[in-house]
């Protein structure tokens, strides 16, 4: 029996909810990606594409200007990337993308602050013209 409250006991669905709530609170829009294959018929998505793309539009007077981050959600235990996911990540990194793996909120928050803390500075929040309240995403 899985104990979600035990260390490493969070399911991927739990991690996904935490990361999505955190990113929404910070002003990002989550977009779900999923690879679908119907043998002999069609396929959608790219092999290895992460679970989510998060977009944060920058309200700077230049329409369409945004910051983008890809996130692969994994449960804390057995949360390793597969070879095709590593290949996808490496190709995107070479193009300049940010591709993260999230298996717990604590490590994700630290990486977020390192990469995107500048978005939460007074200048950017003021430019966004939105009040940011965590309660709004619960």
The 8 nearest C-alpha neighbors of each residue, nearest first, counted from 0:
[[1, 2, 3, 8, 5, 4, 10, 9],
 [2, 0, 3, 8, 5, 9, 10, 4],
 [1, 3, 4, 5, 8, 0, 9, 6],
 [4, 2, 8, 9, 5, 1, 10, 7],
 [5, 3, 2, 8, 6, 9, 7, 1],
 [4, 6, 8, 2, 3, 7, 9, 1],
 [7, 5, 8, 4, 9, 3, 75, 2],
 [6, 8, 75, 76, 9, 5, 74, 3],
 [9, 7, 3, 5, 6, 2, 4, 10],
 [10, 8, 3, 7, 13, 74, 75, 11],
 [9, 11, 74, 13, 12, 8, 14, 3],
 [10, 12, 74, 14, 73, 13, 15, 72],
 [11, 13, 15, 10, 14, 16, 9, 74],
 [14, 12, 10, 16, 11, 15, 9, 17],
 [13, 15, 11, 17, 16, 12, 103, 18],
 [16, 14, 12, 18, 13, 17, 19, 11],
 [17, 15, 19, 13, 14, 18, 20, 12],
 [16, 18, 14, 20, 15, 19, 21, 13],
 [17, 19, 21, 15, 20, 16, 22, 14],
 [20, 18, 22, 16, 21, 17, 15, 23],
 [21, 19, 23, 17, 18, 22, 16, 24],
 [22, 20, 18, 24, 19, 23, 17, 25],
 [21, 23, 25, 19, 27, 24, 20, 18],
 [24, 22, 27, 26, 20, 25, 21, 19],
 [23, 25, 21, 133, 22, 26, 20, 136],
 [24, 26, 22, 23, 27, 21, 131, 119],
 [27, 25, 23, 24, 55, 22, 28, 131],
 [28, 26, 55, 23, 22, 54, 25, 53],
 [27, 29, 54, 53, 55, 23, 30, 26],
 [30, 28, 53, 52, 27, 51, 31, 54],
 [29, 31, 52, 51, 53, 32, 28, 54],
 [32, 30, 51, 50, 29, 52, 33, 53],
 [33, 31, 50, 51, 30, 49, 34, 48],
 [32, 34, 35, 44, 50, 31, 48, 43],
 [33, 35, 44, 43, 45, 36, 32, 46],
 [36, 34, 43, 42, 33, 44, 37, 41],
 [35, 37, 42, 38, 41, 43, 34, 40],
 [36, 38, 40, 41, 42, 39, 35, 43],
 [39, 37, 40, 36, 41, 42, 35, 43],
 [38, 40, 37, 41, 36, 42, 35, 43],
 [41, 39, 37, 38, 42, 36, 43, 35],
 [42, 40, 37, 36, 39, 38, 43, 35],
 [41, 43, 36, 35, 37, 44, 40, 34],
 [44, 42, 35, 34, 36, 45, 41, 33],
 [43, 45, 34, 33, 46, 35, 42, 48],
 [44, 46, 48, 47, 34, 43, 87, 33],
 [45, 47, 48, 83, 44, 34, 84, 87],
 [46, 48, 84, 83, 87, 45, 49, 85],
 [47, 49, 45, 46, 87, 84, 50, 44],
 [50, 48, 71, 51, 70, 47, 69, 32],
 [49, 51, 71, 32, 31, 70, 72, 33],
 [52, 50, 31, 70, 32, 30, 49, 69],
 [51, 53, 69, 30, 68, 29, 70, 54],
 [52, 54, 29, 68, 28, 67, 27, 30],
 [55, 53, 67, 28, 27, 66, 56, 52],
 [56, 54, 27, 66, 65, 28, 26, 57],
 [55, 57, 65, 64, 58, 54, 66, 63],
 [58, 56, 65, 64, 59, 55, 127, 66],
 [57, 59, 127, 60, 126, 56, 61, 62],
 [58, 60, 61, 57, 126, 62, 64, 127],
 [59, 61, 58, 62, 57, 64, 63, 126],
 [60, 62, 59, 64, 63, 58, 57, 65],
 [63, 61, 64, 60, 58, 59, 57, 56],
 [62, 64, 65, 61, 56, 57, 58, 60],
 [63, 65, 57, 62, 61, 56, 66, 58],
 [66, 64, 56, 57, 55, 63, 67, 54],
 [65, 67, 55, 54, 56, 68, 64, 57],
 [68, 66, 54, 53, 65, 55, 69, 52],
 [67, 69, 53, 97, 52, 98, 70, 54],
 [68, 70, 52, 98, 51, 99, 53, 97],
 [71, 69, 99, 51, 100, 49, 98, 52],
 [72, 70, 49, 100, 50, 101, 99, 51],
 [73, 71, 101, 100, 15, 102, 70, 50],
 [74, 72, 78, 102, 11, 101, 75, 71],
 [73, 75, 11, 78, 10, 102, 76, 9],
 [74, 76, 102, 7, 78, 73, 103, 9],
 [75, 77, 78, 74, 7, 8, 73, 9],
 [76, 78, 79, 75, 74, 73, 80, 7],
 [79, 77, 73, 74, 76, 75, 80, 102],
 [80, 78, 77, 81, 73, 76, 74, 100],
 [79, 81, 84, 85, 82, 78, 83, 100],
 [80, 82, 84, 83, 85, 79, 47, 86],
 [83, 81, 85, 84, 86, 80, 47, 87],
 [82, 84, 47, 86, 85, 81, 87, 46],
 [85, 47, 83, 87, 81, 82, 86, 80],
 [84, 86, 88, 82, 83, 87, 89, 80],
 [85, 87, 83, 89, 84, 88, 82, 90],
 [88, 86, 84, 90, 47, 85, 89, 83],
 [89, 87, 85, 91, 86, 90, 92, 84],
 [88, 90, 92, 86, 91, 87, 85, 93],
 [91, 89, 93, 87, 88, 92, 86, 94],
 [90, 92, 94, 88, 96, 93, 89, 87],
 [91, 93, 96, 95, 89, 94, 90, 88],
 [92, 94, 90, 91, 95, 89, 96, 88],
 [95, 93, 91, 92, 96, 90, 89, 97],
 [94, 96, 92, 93, 91, 97, 90, 98],
 [97, 95, 92, 91, 94, 98, 68, 93],
 [96, 98, 68, 69, 92, 99, 95, 67],
 [99, 97, 69, 70, 68, 88, 96, 100],
 [100, 98, 70, 69, 71, 101, 97, 68],
 [99, 101, 71, 70, 72, 102, 73, 98],
 [102, 100, 72, 103, 107, 73, 71, 99],
 [101, 103, 75, 73, 74, 72, 14, 100],
 [104, 102, 105, 101, 106, 14, 107, 75],
 [103, 105, 107, 106, 108, 18, 17, 102],
 [104, 106, 108, 107, 103, 109, 110, 102],
 [107, 105, 109, 108, 104, 103, 110, 101],
 [106, 108, 104, 110, 109, 105, 101, 111],
 [109, 107, 111, 105, 110, 106, 104, 112],
 [110, 108, 106, 112, 111, 107, 113, 105],
 [111, 109, 113, 107, 112, 108, 114, 106],
 [112, 110, 108, 114, 109, 113, 115, 107],
 [113, 111, 116, 109, 115, 110, 114, 108],
 [112, 114, 110, 111, 115, 116, 109, 117],
 [115, 113, 111, 112, 116, 110, 117, 109],
 [114, 116, 117, 112, 111, 118, 113, 119],
 [115, 117, 112, 118, 119, 113, 114, 111],
 [116, 118, 115, 120, 119, 123, 114, 112],
 [119, 117, 116, 115, 120, 123, 124, 122],
 [120, 118, 117, 116, 124, 123, 121, 115],
 [121, 119, 117, 122, 123, 118, 124, 116],
 [120, 122, 124, 123, 125, 119, 126, 118],
 [121, 123, 125, 120, 124, 126, 119, 118],
 [124, 122, 126, 125, 120, 118, 121, 127],
 [123, 125, 127, 121, 126, 122, 119, 120],
 [126, 124, 122, 127, 123, 128, 121, 129],
 [127, 125, 123, 124, 128, 58, 122, 59],
 [126, 128, 124, 58, 125, 129, 123, 57],
 [129, 127, 125, 126, 124, 130, 58, 123],
 [130, 128, 127, 131, 124, 125, 126, 26],
 [129, 131, 132, 128, 124, 127, 125, 26],
 [130, 132, 129, 24, 133, 25, 26, 135],
 [133, 131, 134, 135, 130, 24, 136, 25],
 [132, 134, 24, 135, 136, 131, 137, 21],
 [133, 135, 137, 132, 136, 24, 131, 20],
 [134, 136, 133, 132, 137, 24, 131, 23],
 [137, 135, 134, 133, 20, 24, 23, 132],
 [136, 134, 135, 133, 20, 24, 23, 132]]
